[in-house]
Amino acid sequence: MGLLTALAISIGGLGGLATYLFVGPMGGVGLQIWAAFVAWAAFYHSGGKTAALASNIPAHILGAAIGWAALLGTTNLAGAMGVPVAAGICVAIGAAAIVLAANIGAFGSIPSTVYGFACVAAYALLANKLGHLLSVSIVDNPLINIVVSMAVGAVLGFVSEKIGGALAKS
């Protein structure tokens, strides 16, 4: 069978299973399937293989940490200077940090770092989690939740590639 057909079967099957698990039996854990899919896409966008897994996971984690720090900074500075100014300053510092971190090999994938930042910000803002930035709960803390969700997504990308490759060879 052709590689695209094999990947369609692999990605479709694993994507359906992951969605079922994230929103069904594992729903109480609170992992975000959309963040897992972002990391999964980043895996393929980065060329796949072990190299993509090794470059994306650290970049996602760094981006999530910088995004979390920007949210924390914004919430702490908002009272003194207003949300727009505080957010603008914190995002500017975070964006600069992302680009500068690319000088370190493990953090060289700037897009994947931005994906981590964006996923943390999205979860915190859309799920009303700004008051939980220091929580130790995987459900409430955007940093913990997104790091785990994205790591699972990156691994799913790797597994789907292996299964697709095996199906294509058969």
C-alpha positions as CSV (number, residue, x, y, z in Angstrom):
1,M,0.0,0.0,0.0
2,G,1.2,3.5,-0.6
3,L,2.7,5.6,2.2
4,L,-0.1,8.2,2.3
5,T,-2.8,5.6,2.5
6,A,-0.8,3.8,5.3
7,L,-0.4,7.1,7.1
8,A,-4.1,7.9,6.7
9,I,-5.0,4.6,8.3
10,S,-2.4,5.1,11.1
11,I,-3.1,8.7,11.9
12,G,-6.9,8.3,11.5
13,G,-7.0,5.3,13.8
14,L,-4.6,6.8,16.4
15,G,-6.3,10.2,16.2
16,G,-9.7,8.7,16.8
17,L,-8.4,6.5,19.7
18,A,-6.6,9.5,21.3
19,T,-9.7,11.7,21.0
20,Y,-11.8,8.9,22.6
21,L,-9.4,8.5,25.4
22,F,-8.8,12.2,26.1
23,V,-12.5,13.1,26.2
24,G,-13.8,9.8,27.4
25,P,-12.1,7.4,29.9
26,M,-9.2,9.8,30.6
27,G,-11.4,12.9,30.6
28,G,-10.9,13.4,34.3
29,V,-7.2,14.0,33.7
30,G,-8.1,17.1,31.7
31,L,-5.5,16.7,28.9
32,Q,-6.2,18.8,25.9
33,I,-6.6,16.9,22.6
34,W,-6.2,20.0,20.5
35,A,-2.8,20.6,22.1
36,A,-1.8,17.0,21.4
37,F,-2.8,17.5,17.8
38,V,-0.7,20.7,17.5
39,A,2.3,18.7,18.7
40,W,1.5,15.8,16.4
41,A,1.3,18.2,13.5
42,A,4.6,19.8,14.6
43,F,6.2,16.4,14.5
44,Y,5.4,15.9,10.9
45,H,6.0,19.5,10.0
46,S,9.5,19.1,11.4
47,G,10.2,16.1,9.1
48,G,9.2,13.2,11.4
49,K,11.6,10.5,12.6
50,T,13.4,10.4,15.9
51,A,15.0,13.8,15.2
52,A,11.7,15.6,15.1
53,L,10.6,14.0,18.4
54,A,13.9,15.0,20.0
55,S,13.7,18.6,18.8
56,N,10.0,19.2,19.3
57,I,9.4,18.0,22.8
58,P,12.1,20.2,24.4
59,A,10.9,23.1,22.2
60,H,7.3,22.6,23.3
61,I,8.3,22.5,26.9
62,L,10.4,25.6,26.7
63,G,7.6,27.5,24.8
64,A,5.1,26.4,27.4
65,A,7.3,27.5,30.2
66,I,7.9,30.9,28.6
67,G,4.2,31.3,27.9
68,W,3.4,30.4,31.5
69,A,6.0,33.0,32.7
70,A,4.5,35.6,30.4
71,L,1.0,34.9,31.9
72,L,2.4,35.0,35.4
73,G,4.1,38.3,34.7
74,T,1.0,39.8,33.1
75,T,-1.2,38.9,36.0
76,N,1.3,40.3,38.4
77,L,1.9,43.6,36.5
78,A,-1.7,44.2,35.3
79,G,-2.7,46.1,38.4
80,A,0.1,48.6,38.1
81,M,0.1,49.2,34.3
82,G,-3.1,47.6,32.9
83,V,-3.5,44.3,31.1
84,P,-2.7,45.6,27.5
85,V,0.7,47.1,28.6
86,A,1.6,44.3,30.9
87,A,0.7,41.6,28.3
88,G,2.6,43.5,25.6
89,I,5.7,43.7,27.7
90,C,5.6,40.1,28.8
91,V,4.9,38.7,25.3
92,A,7.7,40.9,23.9
93,I,10.2,39.5,26.4
94,G,8.9,36.0,25.9
95,A,9.2,36.2,22.1
96,A,12.7,37.5,22.4
97,A,13.6,34.7,24.8
98,I,12.2,32.1,22.3
99,V,14.4,33.4,19.5
100,L,17.5,33.7,21.7
101,A,17.0,30.2,23.1
102,A,17.2,28.8,19.5
103,N,21.0,29.3,19.9
104,I,20.8,26.2,22.1
105,G,20.5,23.1,19.9
106,A,17.7,21.5,21.9
107,F,15.6,24.6,21.4
108,G,16.4,25.3,17.8
109,S,12.9,24.7,16.5
110,I,11.4,28.2,16.9
111,P,8.0,27.3,15.5
112,S,7.6,24.4,17.9
113,T,8.6,26.7,20.8
114,V,5.9,29.1,19.7
115,Y,3.4,26.3,19.5
116,G,4.1,25.5,23.2
117,F,3.8,29.2,24.2
118,A,0.5,29.6,22.2
119,C,-1.0,26.4,23.6
120,V,-0.4,27.5,27.2
121,A,-1.8,30.9,26.5
122,A,-4.9,29.5,24.8
123,Y,-5.6,27.0,27.5
124,A,-5.1,29.6,30.3
125,L,-7.2,32.2,28.6
126,L,-10.0,30.1,27.1
127,A,-10.4,27.8,30.1
128,N,-10.2,30.6,32.6
129,K,-7.1,29.2,34.3
130,L,-5.2,32.5,35.0
131,G,-6.0,32.1,38.7
132,H,-4.5,28.6,38.7
133,L,-1.0,29.4,37.3
134,L,0.7,28.2,40.5
135,S,-1.6,25.1,41.1
136,V,0.0,21.7,41.2
137,S,-3.1,20.2,39.5
138,I,-2.7,18.8,36.0
139,V,-6.2,19.9,35.2
140,D,-5.8,23.5,36.4
141,N,-2.2,24.5,35.8
142,P,-1.8,25.4,32.1
143,L,1.9,24.7,32.1
144,I,1.6,21.1,33.5
145,N,-1.5,20.4,31.4
146,I,-0.1,21.6,28.1
147,V,3.4,20.1,28.6
148,V,1.8,16.6,29.2
149,S,-0.7,17.0,26.4
150,M,1.9,18.1,23.9
151,A,4.4,15.4,24.9
152,V,1.6,12.8,24.3
153,G,0.9,14.3,20.9
154,A,4.5,14.3,19.8
155,V,4.8,10.6,20.8
156,L,1.6,9.9,18.9
157,G,3.1,11.5,15.9
158,F,6.2,9.2,16.2
159,V,4.0,6.1,16.7
160,S,1.8,6.9,13.8
161,E,4.8,7.3,11.6
162,K,6.2,3.9,12.6
163,I,2.8,2.2,12.1
164,G,2.3,4.0,8.8
165,G,5.8,2.9,7.6
166,A,5.2,-0.7,8.6
167,L,1.8,-0.7,6.8
168,A,3.4,0.7,3.7
169,K,6.0,-2.0,3.6
170,S,3.5,-4.8,3.9
